[in-house]
């Protein structure tokens, strides 16, 4: 069977997954591109494969075939892909010695890049504050280059989570533009949590107050700050050395 009408209820429901409200309601999200679908399949996230009726791409999973008009309707891209998919959300658990804590990161591209760097530099858990951008926003998923499917990610109230981490022996380092420890001097061989803040306002004061130490990236004084995704990537790289 090939789905040919954008008025089909099943197609309409897939389209609704472009909204956070419906993603939360269904506990699912939509992806597109062969690469993302393959990563989702390998990691056990993929529930349904959606392919153009003329595509030869296949996986051993429930599959829907669609025509060109439906493909264009479902796609969020300027050039729709022949391969799409529906994934089931997965909730991580806090574990490991190296934890990254994101306080109010709002840009989807930044979050996706941070996730990608976190996988590259062996972060055990990423914790998103309740006001961080939706993890399953399509721009986040694309910017992560599929690494969202390999990362252990948790969302919650940082004012509740951070004290529990401290009780469990984690040292919490909040990032500041200056002051505190140079990131190159941080001992990352024990349990640590690194807090990165919002693009415009940095780490909230109440989160700073819960942190035990501060870290910064030593850089040319002409530059006042770095993009949060760039700064996070540098910090994670230094901790890995």
PEQUIRA-V912721 format. One record per residue. N is the residue number from 1. RES is the residue in one letter. PSI is psi in degrees with one decimal (NA if undefined). D_CENTER is the distance of its C-alpha to the mean C-alpha in whole Angstrom. Layout:
# PEQUIRA-V912721
N/RES/PSI/D_CENTER
N/RES/PSI/D_CENTER
This chain:
# PEQUIRA-V912721
1/X/137.1/34
2/X/127.9/33
3/X/123.7/31
4/X/-6.2/33
5/X/131.9/33
6/X/-6.9/30
7/X/-2.1/32
8/X/134.2/31
9/X/-38.9/30
10/X/-41.2/27
11/X/-41.2/26
12/X/-39.4/26
13/X/-34.5/24
14/X/-41.7/21
15/X/-36.2/21
16/X/-20.4/20
17/X/-6.3/17
18/X/-6.9/16
19/X/141.2/17
20/X/-39.8/14
21/X/-45.6/18
22/X/-34.7/18
23/X/-43.6/15
24/X/-39.8/16
25/X/-42.8/19
26/X/-13.0/19
27/X/37.0/16
28/X/165.7/15
29/X/160.6/13
30/X/138.8/14
31/X/158.9/14
32/X/140.8/16
33/X/143.9/17
34/X/-40.9/19
35/X/-48.9/16
36/X/-40.7/13
37/X/-42.2/16
38/X/-42.1/17
39/X/-41.2/14
40/X/-40.5/14
41/X/-45.6/17
42/X/-32.1/17
43/X/-1.0/15
44/X/15.9/17
45/X/-28.8/14
46/X/127.7/17
47/X/-42.3/19
48/X/132.4/21
49/X/135.9/22
50/X/123.6/23
51/X/150.9/25
52/X/142.6/27
53/X/-21.7/31
54/X/1.1/32
55/X/144.8/29
56/X/-0.2/30
57/X/135.6/26
58/X/152.9/26
59/X/159.3/25
60/X/74.4/26
61/X/162.1/25
62/X/128.1/26
63/X/137.5/26
64/X/135.6/27
65/X/139.3/29
66/X/156.6/29
67/X/-178.2/31
68/X/-43.4/30
69/X/-39.3/30
70/X/-38.3/28
71/X/-45.8/25
72/X/-37.0/26
73/X/-41.9/25
74/X/-30.0/22
75/X/145.1/20
76/X/1.6/18
77/X/153.9/19
78/X/-37.1/22
79/X/94.5/23
80/X/143.6/22
81/X/153.6/22
82/X/-15.3/24
83/X/126.3/21
84/X/175.7/19
85/X/161.4/18
86/X/128.9/17
87/X/154.3/14
88/X/133.4/15
89/X/149.7/12
90/X/133.8/12
91/X/128.5/12
92/X/-178.5/12
93/X/151.3/15
94/X/121.9/15
95/X/164.7/17
96/X/175.8/18
97/X/-20.5/19
98/X/112.3/17
99/X/135.3/14
100/X/128.7/12
101/X/121.4/12
102/X/119.3/10
103/X/93.1/13
104/X/29.0/13
105/X/127.0/11
106/X/-27.0/11
107/X/124.1/11
108/X/-39.3/8
109/X/-38.8/9
110/X/-45.7/9
111/X/-43.6/5
112/X/-42.5/5
113/X/-40.9/8
114/X/-42.0/7
115/X/-43.9/5
116/X/-45.7/8
117/X/-35.1/10
118/X/-39.1/10
119/X/-41.6/10
120/X/-36.1/13
121/X/27.7/15
122/X/42.9/15
123/X/134.0/13
124/X/-37.6/14
125/X/136.3/11
126/X/127.2/8
127/X/122.8/10
128/X/132.7/9
129/X/161.0/12
130/X/-25.8/13
131/X/12.3/13
132/X/149.3/10
133/X/150.8/9
134/X/126.7/8
135/X/-32.4/5
136/X/13.4/7
137/X/134.7/9
138/X/-32.3/10
139/X/-33.3/10
140/X/-48.1/6
141/X/-44.4/7
142/X/-42.2/10
143/X/-26.2/8
144/X/-10.9/7
145/X/35.1/10
146/X/-3.6/9
147/X/-12.8/8
148/X/-27.9/5
149/X/-9.1/9
150/X/-3.2/10
151/X/148.3/8
152/X/110.1/9
153/X/135.0/8
154/X/145.7/10
155/X/141.1/11
156/X/-174.5/14
157/X/112.1/17
158/X/-29.1/17
159/X/-21.5/21
160/X/-37.0/21
161/X/-45.1/19
162/X/-45.2/20
163/X/-36.8/23
164/X/-38.7/23
165/X/-41.5/21
166/X/-39.1/24
167/X/-29.4/26
168/X/5.8/25
169/X/8.3/26
170/X/137.4/22
171/X/128.6/23
172/X/121.3/21
173/X/119.0/21
174/X/144.6/20
175/X/138.4/20
176/X/155.7/22
177/X/-38.3/24
178/X/170.7/27
179/X/154.2/29
180/X/-153.4/28
181/X/137.1/27
182/X/131.5/26
183/X/-27.0/23
184/X/-15.3/25
185/X/1.1/28
186/X/132.4/25
187/X/108.8/26
188/X/17.1/23
189/X/-6.2/25
190/X/-170.4/25
191/X/117.0/22
192/X/152.2/20
193/X/127.3/17
194/X/123.2/16
195/X/121.8/15
196/X/140.9/14
197/X/-177.1/15
198/X/149.2/15
199/X/-39.9/16
200/X/-34.6/19
201/X/-5.4/20
202/X/-155.4/19
203/X/135.2/18
204/X/150.2/20
205/X/-42.8/24
206/X/-26.9/24
207/X/-39.4/21
208/X/-43.2/23
209/X/-25.0/26
210/X/-15.7/24
211/X/148.1/23
212/X/-30.6/26
213/X/163.2/25
214/X/148.6/24
215/X/156.8/23
216/X/164.9/23
217/X/122.3/23
218/X/118.3/27
219/X/172.0/27
220/X/129.1/30
221/X/-16.3/31
222/X/-32.1/31
223/X/119.4/27
224/X/-30.7/26
225/X/170.2/22
226/X/155.8/19
227/X/141.3/16
228/X/-34.6/14
229/X/-39.2/12
230/X/-48.1/15
231/X/-42.9/16
232/X/-43.4/13
233/X/-41.8/14
234/X/-46.2/17
235/X/-45.3/17
236/X/-36.3/16
237/X/-44.6/18
238/X/-37.6/21
239/X/-25.0/20
240/X/-18.4/20
241/X/NA/24
